């Protein structure tokens, strides 16, 4: 579903989102929500009902995957909304590739960030607690692993989203 037209608004939004996320650890709604609406509008305009359906499927895929991560406390709402908007622009097949690459890039970024920050052991401990204690906790998250914990380190994820999405453009 990717169009030649989709790259420039996507690159622009990803650039601004990366800048604001690095600077403030937030991705603003004034950036993401018009981008989301534009994805639906442009896909429908260029490809009719089929394009709109692909756009909705891409947004739904992003919501399904990143909504779970948000619910688990591992991702911020701005990151989720950004991925939903990207899904609206590029559709489900390219989005799946972008999400896989984003996950790999994000993992490498987290390891480097933790290694240079001196909290690599803490990163692995928190990740193992999140993965292995979820089932035994009856679905209740440990407050230490939640993004709402003010003491928790928060890695800006927009750079990983941007890199994964841009690589998917070149690979597609």
C-alpha positions, 0 to 999 in steps of 0.5 A: 500500500505504500505510495511514493507520496507517503514518504515525505509526511512520514519522514517529517512526522518521524523527525519531529517525533524523534526530536520531541521524544529525545528532548521531552520524552513525549510525542505530542498529540498535535503531531500524531493525530493529524498524521493519523487522520491524513493517513486514512484520508490519503489512503482512501483518496488514492486507493478508494475503499480498498486503500481505506480498508488497508489503512484501517487494518494497519492502524488496527495491527499497530493498536493490537501489538503496541496496545498490549505493550502499553497495557503491560507498562512497557510503552508510552501512549505517544509511541502507541499513537505514533505507530497507529498513525504509521499503520494508517499510512503504510498498511498492515504488510509494510507495518509488520516489517517496520514493527519487526525492525523497530523491535530489533533497533529498540532492543539494541538501543536499550542495551546500548543506553543501559550499558552506557548508563551503568544499569545493564543489570537492572535492565535485565532484572526488570525485563525478566521480572516483567516476563516471568512474573506476569503469569504468576502475579494474576495479571497485576504488574509490579509497580517498579516496572510500570512507566507510571513509576517516576523513578523508572528510566524512560528510553525515548522510543521514537528514534527506534520507530523512525529507523524501523519505519524508514528501513521498511520503506527501503526494503519494501 
